[in-house]
Amino acid sequence: MNSPFVQKRKEGVPPQDIPAATVDPMVEKILGMPEENFLKIEPVKEVQTAPRKGMFTARACDECGEMTFVNKMRLTAAGKTVCIPCSGEAE
């Protein structure tokens, strides 16, 4: 959470606008890791879920500007509509 990439995202920089020089070392690190260091492979568990209506309405977060589906946005005390990371709450 303290990486330069995350810091730029916290500043509201869209991921596609973060320089490759910042992103590439992180990607190379992950690609060079043994799978067991970043994957947890377990048997598939069957889970029953009720069908839900699709959500296709999105808007820009008032804080960082990232497009977010409206059902994943939160209203702040200041009246701003923000994404979950900008709201400070866990999903």
Summary of the structure (lengths in Angstrom):
residues: 91
radius of gyration: 17.2
end to end distance: 16.2
largest distance: 45.5
contacts: 152
relative contact order: 0.12
helix: 36%
strand: 13%
